[in-house]
Amino acid sequence: MGYKEITLQMPPGFQPDELKHMIEKTLGIREFSYQIESKSLDARKKSHIHWLVKVGVVSEHIQGPEPEPAPELIIPYQKRNKRVIVVGSGPAGFFSAYVLQKAGFETTIIERGTDVARRADGIKRFESTGAFSPNSNYAFGEGGAGTFSDGKLTSRTKRISLEKQFILASYIKAGAPEEIRYLAHPHLGSNILKKIVVNLRKEYLQIGGSILFETQLQNLTVKNARTINTVTDAVTLTGTEPGDYFLVAPGNSAHDTARMLIQKGVVFQAKSFAIGCRVEHPQELINRAQWGREEIPGVAAAEYRLTFRDPATLPVYTFCMCPGGVIVPATAFPNANIVNGMSHYRRDGKFANAACVAAVNPDQLIGKKAGPLQILGWLGTLEEKFYRFSEGFQAPACSIRDFIAKTEPAVAFESSYPLGLKPARLWELLPTDISHAIREGLKNFSRKIRGFETGIIMGLESKTSSPIQALRDENRLCPGFDNLYIVGEGSGHSGGIISSGVDGIRAALKIIEKSN
């Protein structure tokens, strides 16, 4: 048996039989097996939009060696009689606990939010009545913020193949479509993610793990020593959870947890991050601009990724683009007003949205060397400013044209945002440098995508990345502690589902290595 990889051009909407026929035609063989290795849409020429499909073909009619089995993440098991407390059930928290449980540790996840079912009910109630729930919202609850998002599974980091494949395989086993293994830009959608996290939870519980929902970390009991500190307990409102290792995956929104960690001696530093708004357009407009037509059978919806750099302004870019998606009220606290985007697996909604943000340096924002508490305070004040403007959770909004020209915004807009929009001179709510940069970026984007200026811009997008970062040593330990790890988006060392899950897994592997 021999093996060969070939890349084929396939039309949108192609069926498996068509792909098999193309392999037969290209290689001149009839008896073979194949596996799709990668699949990406090539839309550079609107007159010839097609899929590029790389397939690995195995056949006795192909000369050459068989393919080597793909390497897998090795999780060494032994009964360890060690307990690990994991804080947070997002990708970083869950996958660290999952790997540690497989390795023979006793693990418990404590999660401040509710399980998926109750979380979905709380979000539905919030969007229909405006009644905010502190533990059933878009930020907190089972699966973390990513559960109610587009479920993007892309990562810019290339050196995470084993951990990434472990995560993808876990998702597929839990009900994700096989295509996430090979698509260039895979995503799951909130409707599928809600089912996946439940199935992952069941698997984790079946192998002996435990989860405590509605259990917020309030404090850490630390045994102080002259050279090193040891955490002995995680303190919650319902009691204490003793452990041998403590892995905190708080997420980007849990600024209250970050403040507590700083008080306990965990060292954080302010870092560059991004801030801006959400833009929204009819999806058909984006389809026409990108494809030259309103729809293509076999392709869900057109996407875009835009960047603008000018030495005279801050860098501006679009982020977390949600084709066929909706804009949602993503606040983690009752006195803040922020937005985010999400979509379902089919991406068949009426609108397209994306974050439009400027990259900022915390020292420049503050006007001096910024500490972690200072930048958290600055960001919290801005989020409260948007809340006070709307006197609630309406999203301040205007047209992109109005933002560019600084003209008085219209009274009404059509939008996917569920809690309503409030016309606003949005550029005045943002810091001046950020507002100026986004204005220049919008001008540039309007030249790149026809009709872009006809869309609307709304709300405050403040959770694209963490504004602070935990210091960690080569073993991922917090300096000054012998058993405390901070991982995931809230650590400032990852962003997104895949990189956060990988960060959690790598911390788990360090704990395994230490306990051997």
C-alpha positions as CSV (number, residue, x, y, z in Angstrom):
1,M,0.0,0.0,0.0
2,G,1.2,3.5,-0.9
3,Y,0.2,7.0,0.1
4,K,0.0,10.2,-1.8
5,E,-1.3,13.7,-1.0
6,I,-2.9,15.7,-3.8
7,T,-4.7,19.1,-3.8
8,L,-7.9,19.4,-5.9
9,Q,-10.0,22.3,-6.9
10,M,-13.7,21.5,-6.2
11,P,-16.8,23.5,-6.9
12,P,-18.9,25.0,-4.0
13,G,-21.4,22.5,-2.8
14,F,-19.5,19.4,-4.1
15,Q,-20.6,16.0,-2.8
16,P,-18.4,13.1,-1.6
17,D,-19.0,11.2,-4.9
18,E,-17.7,14.1,-6.9
19,L,-14.6,14.3,-4.8
20,K,-14.0,10.5,-5.2
21,H,-14.5,10.8,-8.9
22,M,-11.9,13.7,-9.1
23,I,-9.4,11.5,-7.2
24,E,-10.0,8.7,-9.6
25,K,-9.5,11.0,-12.6
26,T,-6.4,12.7,-11.2
27,L,-4.6,9.5,-10.1
28,G,-6.0,7.1,-12.6
29,I,-7.0,4.5,-10.0
30,R,-10.3,3.1,-8.8
31,E,-9.5,1.2,-5.7
32,F,-8.3,3.5,-2.8
33,S,-9.2,5.1,0.5
34,Y,-8.8,8.7,1.3
35,Q,-9.0,11.3,4.0
36,I,-9.5,15.0,3.7
37,E,-6.4,16.8,5.2
38,S,-7.4,20.4,4.6
39,K,-10.2,22.4,3.0
40,S,-10.2,26.1,2.3
41,L,-12.3,28.5,0.2
42,D,-10.4,30.3,-2.6
43,A,-12.4,33.5,-3.4
44,R,-9.7,35.6,-4.9
45,K,-11.4,35.6,-8.3
46,K,-15.1,36.2,-8.0
47,S,-15.6,34.4,-11.4
48,H,-13.9,31.3,-10.1
49,I,-14.7,30.7,-6.4
50,H,-13.8,27.1,-5.4
51,W,-12.6,24.9,-2.6
52,L,-9.0,23.8,-2.4
53,V,-9.1,20.3,-0.9
54,K,-6.0,18.5,0.1
55,V,-6.6,14.7,0.4
56,G,-4.4,11.9,1.5
57,V,-4.9,8.8,-0.7
58,V,-4.0,5.2,0.2
59,S,-3.9,2.5,-2.4
60,E,-2.0,-0.6,-3.5
61,H,-1.8,1.1,-6.9
62,I,0.3,4.0,-5.5
63,Q,4.1,3.5,-5.2
64,G,5.7,4.7,-2.0
65,P,5.5,4.1,1.8
66,E,2.3,4.1,3.8
67,P,1.6,7.3,5.8
68,E,2.9,7.2,9.4
69,P,0.3,7.4,12.1
70,A,-0.2,10.9,13.4
71,P,1.4,11.4,16.8
72,E,-0.9,11.7,19.7
73,L,-0.8,13.5,23.0
74,I,0.5,11.1,25.7
75,I,-1.2,11.4,29.1
76,P,0.7,9.0,31.5
77,Y,-1.7,7.4,34.0
78,Q,-0.9,6.4,37.5
79,K,-2.8,6.6,40.8
80,R,-1.4,9.7,42.4
81,N,-3.4,10.5,45.5
82,K,-3.2,14.2,44.8
83,R,-6.1,16.6,44.5
84,V,-6.2,19.5,42.0
85,I,-8.7,22.4,42.3
86,V,-9.4,24.0,39.0
87,V,-11.2,27.3,39.0
88,G,-13.3,28.0,35.8
89,S,-14.9,25.6,33.3
90,G,-13.9,27.4,30.1
91,P,-11.5,25.6,27.7
92,A,-8.4,26.3,29.8
93,G,-10.0,25.1,33.0
94,F,-11.9,22.2,31.6
95,F,-9.1,20.7,29.5
96,S,-6.6,21.0,32.3
97,A,-8.9,19.2,34.7
98,Y,-9.8,16.6,32.0
99,V,-6.1,15.8,31.3
100,L,-5.2,15.7,35.0
101,Q,-8.2,13.4,35.7
102,K,-7.0,11.1,32.9
103,A,-3.5,11.1,34.5
104,G,-4.8,9.8,37.8
105,F,-5.3,12.9,39.9
106,E,-8.5,13.7,41.8
107,T,-9.8,16.9,40.2
108,T,-12.6,19.3,41.1
109,I,-13.7,22.2,38.9
110,I,-15.4,25.1,40.7
111,E,-17.4,27.4,38.4
112,R,-19.0,30.7,39.5
113,G,-21.7,30.4,36.8
114,T,-24.5,27.8,36.2
115,D,-24.6,24.8,33.9
116,V,-25.4,25.2,30.3
117,A,-29.2,24.7,30.5
118,R,-29.7,27.2,33.3
119,R,-27.2,29.5,31.7
120,A,-29.2,29.5,28.5
121,D,-32.4,30.3,30.4
122,G,-30.7,33.2,32.2
123,I,-29.4,34.6,28.9
124,K,-32.9,34.3,27.3
125,R,-34.5,36.0,30.2
126,F,-31.8,38.8,30.1
127,E,-32.4,39.4,26.4
128,S,-36.2,39.5,26.7
129,T,-36.5,41.5,29.9
130,G,-33.1,43.2,30.6
131,A,-32.9,41.4,34.0
132,F,-29.2,40.7,34.4
133,S,-28.1,37.5,36.2
134,P,-24.6,37.5,37.8
135,N,-24.1,33.8,37.3
136,S,-26.1,33.0,34.1
137,N,-24.7,35.4,31.4
138,Y,-22.5,35.5,28.4
139,A,-19.3,35.7,30.4
140,F,-19.8,33.2,33.3
141,G,-21.1,29.7,33.3
142,E,-20.3,26.2,32.0
143,G,-17.9,26.3,29.1
144,G,-16.8,29.9,29.7
145,A,-17.5,32.8,27.4
146,G,-16.7,30.7,24.3
147,T,-19.9,28.6,24.8
148,F,-22.1,31.4,23.6
149,S,-19.9,32.6,20.7
150,D,-19.2,31.7,17.2
151,G,-17.1,28.8,18.4
152,K,-14.0,29.6,16.3
153,L,-11.3,26.9,16.5
154,T,-8.5,28.8,14.7
155,S,-5.2,29.6,16.3
156,R,-2.3,31.8,15.1
157,T,0.2,29.6,17.0
158,K,1.7,26.7,15.0
159,R,3.5,24.9,17.7
160,I,0.5,23.4,19.4
161,S,-0.3,20.5,17.1
162,L,-0.5,17.7,19.6
163,E,-2.6,19.6,22.1
164,K,-4.8,21.1,19.4
165,Q,-5.5,17.7,17.9
166,F,-6.4,16.4,21.3
167,I,-8.9,19.2,21.8
168,L,-10.4,18.7,18.3
169,A,-10.7,14.9,18.8
170,S,-12.4,15.5,22.1
171,Y,-14.9,17.9,20.5
172,I,-15.6,15.4,17.7
173,K,-16.1,12.6,20.2
174,A,-18.5,14.9,22.0
175,G,-20.6,15.7,18.9
176,A,-18.7,18.2,16.8
177,P,-18.7,17.7,13.0
178,E,-15.7,15.8,11.6
179,E,-14.9,18.8,9.4
180,I,-13.4,20.8,12.2
181,R,-10.4,18.6,11.8
182,Y,-9.5,19.8,8.3
183,L,-11.3,23.1,7.6
184,A,-9.0,26.1,7.3
185,H,-11.4,28.2,9.5
186,P,-13.4,25.7,11.6
187,H,-16.1,26.9,13.9
188,L,-18.9,25.2,15.9
189,G,-21.5,27.8,16.6
190,S,-23.3,28.3,19.9
191,N,-26.0,25.8,19.2
192,I,-23.6,23.0,18.8
193,L,-21.2,24.2,21.5
194,K,-24.0,24.0,24.1
195,K,-24.4,20.3,23.4
196,I,-20.6,19.6,23.2
197,V,-19.8,21.1,26.6
198,V,-22.6,19.0,28.2
199,N,-21.2,15.8,26.6
200,L,-17.7,16.7,27.7
201,R,-18.9,17.3,31.2
202,K,-20.5,13.8,31.2
203,E,-17.3,12.2,30.0
204,Y,-15.3,14.1,32.6
205,L,-17.7,13.0,35.4
206,Q,-17.6,9.4,34.1
207,I,-13.9,9.2,34.6
208,G,-14.2,10.5,38.2
209,G,-14.0,14.3,38.0
210,S,-16.3,16.6,39.8
211,I,-17.8,20.0,39.1
212,L,-19.3,22.5,41.5
213,F,-21.5,25.1,39.7
214,E,-22.5,28.4,41.3
215,T,-19.3,28.2,43.4
216,Q,-17.3,31.4,43.1
217,L,-13.7,31.6,44.2
218,Q,-13.6,34.3,46.9
219,N,-10.1,33.8,48.3
220,L,-7.1,31.5,48.6
221,T,-5.7,30.3,51.8
222,V,-1.9,30.7,51.5
223,K,0.7,29.2,53.8
224,N,3.5,31.7,53.8
225,A,7.1,30.7,54.0
226,R,10.4,32.7,53.7
227,T,11.1,31.7,50.1
228,I,8.0,30.1,48.7
229,N,4.2,30.1,49.3
230,T,1.8,27.2,49.2
231,V,-1.9,27.5,48.6
232,T,-3.8,25.1,50.8
233,D,-7.5,25.9,50.1
234,A,-9.8,27.6,47.7
235,V,-12.3,29.6,49.7
236,T,-15.9,29.9,48.3
237,L,-19.1,31.2,49.8
238,T,-20.1,27.7,50.7
239,G,-16.9,26.5,52.3
240,T,-13.3,25.6,51.4
241,E,-11.9,23.2,48.9
242,P,-8.5,21.8,49.9
243,G,-6.0,20.7,47.3
244,D,-2.4,19.9,46.5
245,Y,-2.4,22.0,43.3
246,F,-4.5,25.0,42.3
247,L,-5.1,25.9,38.7
248,V,-7.0,29.2,38.2
249,A,-8.6,29.8,34.7
250,P,-10.7,32.9,35.5
251,G,-11.4,34.1,31.9
252,N,-11.0,37.6,30.6
253,S,-14.0,39.1,32.3
254,A,-13.3,38.0,35.9
255,H,-11.5,41.2,37.0
256,D,-12.7,40.7,40.6
257,T,-10.8,37.4,40.7
258,A,-7.7,39.0,39.2
259,R,-7.8,41.7,42.0
260,M,-8.0,39.0,44.6
261,L,-5.1,37.1,43.2
262,I,-3.0,40.3,43.1
263,Q,-3.8,40.9,46.8
264,K,-2.6,37.3,47.5
265,G,0.8,38.1,46.0
266,V,0.3,36.8,42.4
267,V,2.3,39.1,40.1
268,F,0.5,40.6,37.1
269,Q,1.6,43.2,34.7
270,A,-0.3,45.5,32.4
271,K,0.0,44.6,28.7
272,S,-1.2,45.9,25.3
273,F,-4.7,45.0,24.4
274,A,-7.5,46.2,22.0
275,I,-10.6,48.2,22.4
276,G,-13.4,49.5,20.2
277,C,-16.9,48.7,19.0
278,R,-18.9,46.2,16.9
279,V,-19.9,46.9,13.3
280,E,-22.9,45.3,11.6
281,H,-24.1,44.9,8.0
282,P,-26.7,42.9,6.2
283,Q,-25.0,39.6,5.4
284,E,-26.1,39.9,1.7
285,L,-24.0,43.1,1.4
286,I,-20.9,41.3,2.6
287,N,-21.6,38.3,0.3
288,R,-21.9,40.6,-2.7
289,A,-18.8,42.5,-1.8
290,Q,-16.7,39.3,-1.3
291,W,-18.2,37.0,-3.8
292,G,-20.0,39.2,-6.4
293,R,-23.3,37.5,-5.6
294,E,-25.7,37.2,-2.7
295,E,-25.2,33.5,-2.1
296,I,-23.2,30.5,-3.1
297,P,-24.7,27.0,-2.6
298,G,-22.4,25.0,-0.3
299,V,-20.9,28.0,1.4
300,A,-22.6,29.4,4.5
301,A,-21.7,33.1,4.4
302,A,-18.9,35.4,3.4
303,E,-16.3,36.6,5.9
304,Y,-13.8,39.4,6.0
305,R,-10.6,40.2,7.9
306,L,-9.5,43.8,7.7
307,T,-6.5,45.7,9.0
308,F,-5.3,49.3,8.8
309,R,-1.9,50.6,9.8
310,D,-0.8,54.2,9.7
311,P,2.2,55.7,11.6
312,A,-0.1,58.6,12.6
313,T,-2.7,56.5,14.4
314,L,-3.1,53.4,16.5
315,P,-3.4,50.1,14.5
316,V,-7.0,49.1,13.7
317,Y,-8.3,45.7,12.8
318,T,-11.5,43.6,12.7
319,F,-11.7,40.7,15.1
320,C,-14.0,37.8,15.8
321,M,-16.1,38.3,12.6
322,C,-19.4,36.5,12.9
323,P,-21.0,35.8,9.5
324,G,-24.8,35.4,9.7
325,G,-24.5,36.2,13.4
326,V,-25.9,38.4,16.1
327,I,-24.5,41.0,18.5
328,V,-25.1,40.2,22.1
329,P,-25.0,42.0,25.5
330,A,-21.9,40.4,26.9
331,T,-21.4,42.2,30.3
332,A,-20.2,40.2,33.3
333,F,-21.5,42.7,35.8
334,P,-24.7,44.6,36.4
335,N,-23.2,48.1,36.0
336,A,-21.3,47.7,32.8
337,N,-22.4,47.7,29.1
338,I,-20.3,45.8,26.6
339,V,-21.1,43.9,23.4
340,N,-19.8,40.8,21.6
341,G,-20.7,38.7,18.6
342,M,-21.9,35.1,18.1
343,S,-23.5,32.9,15.5
344,H,-24.9,29.4,15.1
345,Y,-23.3,26.6,13.1
346,R,-25.1,27.3,9.9
347,R,-24.3,31.0,10.0
348,D,-27.6,31.7,8.3
349,G,-28.7,34.9,10.1
350,K,-29.6,38.1,8.4
351,F,-26.6,40.1,9.6
352,A,-22.8,40.0,9.7
353,N,-20.9,41.6,12.5
354,A,-17.3,42.0,13.7
355,A,-15.3,43.8,16.3
356,C,-13.6,46.9,15.0
357,V,-10.9,47.7,17.5
358,A,-7.7,49.7,18.0
359,A,-4.6,48.2,19.6
360,V,-3.6,50.2,22.6
361,N,-0.6,50.5,25.0
362,P,-1.7,50.8,28.6
363,D,1.1,53.3,29.5
364,Q,-0.1,55.6,26.8
365,L,-3.8,55.3,28.0
366,I,-2.9,56.1,31.6
367,G,-0.2,58.7,30.7
368,K,2.4,57.0,32.9
369,K,3.6,53.5,33.7
370,A,0.4,51.5,34.2
371,G,0.1,48.8,36.8
372,P,-2.4,46.0,36.5
373,L,-4.9,47.4,39.0
374,Q,-4.8,50.8,37.3
375,I,-5.6,49.4,33.9
376,L,-8.4,47.2,35.3
377,G,-9.8,50.3,37.0
378,W,-9.5,52.4,33.8
379,L,-11.3,49.7,31.8
380,G,-14.0,49.2,34.3
381,T,-14.7,53.0,34.4
382,L,-15.1,53.0,30.6
383,E,-17.5,50.0,30.7
384,E,-19.6,51.8,33.4
385,K,-19.6,55.0,31.2
386,F,-21.4,53.1,28.4
387,Y,-23.8,51.8,31.0
388,R,-24.6,55.2,32.4
389,F,-25.1,56.7,28.9
390,S,-27.8,54.1,28.1
391,E,-29.1,53.9,31.7
392,G,-29.0,50.1,31.1
393,F,-28.1,47.7,28.4
394,Q,-29.2,49.4,25.2
395,A,-26.1,49.6,22.9
396,P,-25.0,53.2,22.0
397,A,-25.0,53.2,18.2
398,C,-24.7,55.3,15.1
399,S,-24.1,54.7,11.4
400,I,-20.6,54.2,10.2
401,R,-21.1,57.2,7.9
402,D,-22.0,59.3,11.0
403,F,-19.0,58.0,12.9
404,I,-16.7,59.0,10.1
405,A,-18.2,62.4,9.5
406,K,-19.1,63.1,13.2
407,T,-22.7,63.9,12.2
408,E,-25.7,63.6,14.5
409,P,-26.9,59.9,14.4
410,A,-30.2,58.8,13.1
411,V,-33.0,57.9,15.4
412,A,-33.5,54.2,14.5
413,F,-31.5,51.3,13.1
414,E,-32.2,47.8,12.1
415,S,-30.0,45.4,14.0
416,S,-29.7,41.9,15.5
417,Y,-28.9,43.3,19.0
418,P,-31.7,42.1,21.3
419,L,-31.9,44.9,23.9
420,G,-32.2,47.8,21.5
421,L,-30.0,50.6,20.3
422,K,-29.7,54.1,21.6
423,P,-28.5,56.8,19.1
424,A,-25.2,58.1,20.3
425,R,-22.3,60.2,19.3
426,L,-20.3,57.1,19.7
427,W,-17.0,58.7,18.9
428,E,-17.4,60.9,22.0
429,L,-17.8,58.0,24.3
430,L,-14.5,56.5,23.3
431,P,-11.1,57.9,24.3
432,T,-9.9,60.4,21.7
433,D,-7.0,58.4,20.3
434,I,-9.0,55.3,20.0
435,S,-11.9,57.2,18.3
436,H,-9.6,58.8,15.8
437,A,-7.9,55.6,14.9
438,I,-11.2,53.7,14.4
439,R,-12.5,56.6,12.2
440,E,-9.4,56.3,10.0
441,G,-9.8,52.5,9.9
442,L,-13.4,52.7,8.9
443,K,-12.5,55.0,6.0
444,N,-10.0,52.5,4.9
445,F,-12.3,49.5,5.3
446,S,-15.0,51.4,3.3
447,R,-12.6,51.5,0.4
448,K,-11.8,47.8,0.7
449,I,-15.4,46.5,1.0
450,R,-18.0,48.1,-1.2
451,G,-20.9,49.4,1.0
452,F,-19.1,49.0,4.3
453,E,-19.9,52.6,5.2
454,T,-23.6,51.9,5.1
455,G,-23.4,49.6,8.1
456,I,-23.8,50.6,11.8
457,I,-21.3,50.7,14.6
458,M,-22.3,50.1,18.2
459,G,-21.4,49.5,21.8
460,L,-18.1,48.9,23.5
461,E,-16.0,45.9,22.6
462,S,-13.6,45.5,25.5
463,K,-12.9,41.8,25.7
464,T,-10.9,41.0,22.6
465,S,-7.9,40.3,24.9
466,S,-6.8,40.6,28.5
467,P,-5.3,44.0,29.6
468,I,-3.1,42.2,32.1
469,Q,-0.8,39.2,32.2
470,A,0.3,36.9,35.0
471,L,4.0,36.3,35.4
472,R,4.8,32.6,35.1
473,D,8.1,30.7,35.3
474,E,9.3,28.0,32.9
475,N,7.1,25.5,34.7
476,R,4.0,27.8,34.3
477,L,4.0,28.3,38.1
478,C,3.3,31.7,39.6
479,P,6.6,33.1,40.9
480,G,6.7,32.8,44.7
481,F,4.3,29.8,44.8
482,D,5.0,26.1,44.5
483,N,1.5,24.9,43.5
484,L,-0.4,27.8,41.9
485,Y,-1.0,28.1,38.2
486,I,-2.9,30.9,36.3
487,V,-4.0,29.9,32.7
488,G,-6.2,30.8,29.9
489,E,-7.4,34.2,28.6
490,G,-7.5,35.6,32.1
491,S,-3.8,34.9,32.5
492,G,-3.0,37.1,29.5
493,H,-1.1,34.2,27.8
494,S,-3.8,33.0,25.4
495,G,-6.9,34.1,23.5
496,G,-9.7,32.0,22.0
497,I,-10.9,28.5,22.5
498,I,-8.0,26.5,21.1
499,S,-5.0,28.5,22.5
500,S,-6.7,28.7,25.9
501,G,-7.4,24.9,25.9
502,V,-3.8,24.3,25.0
503,D,-2.6,26.6,27.7
504,G,-4.6,24.6,30.3
505,I,-3.3,21.3,28.9
506,R,0.3,22.4,29.1
507,A,-0.1,23.5,32.7
508,A,-1.6,20.1,33.4
509,L,1.4,18.4,31.8
510,K,3.7,20.4,34.0
511,I,1.8,19.3,37.1
512,I,2.0,15.7,35.9
513,E,5.7,16.0,35.4
514,K,6.2,17.6,38.8
515,S,4.3,14.8,40.6
516,N,6.2,11.9,38.9
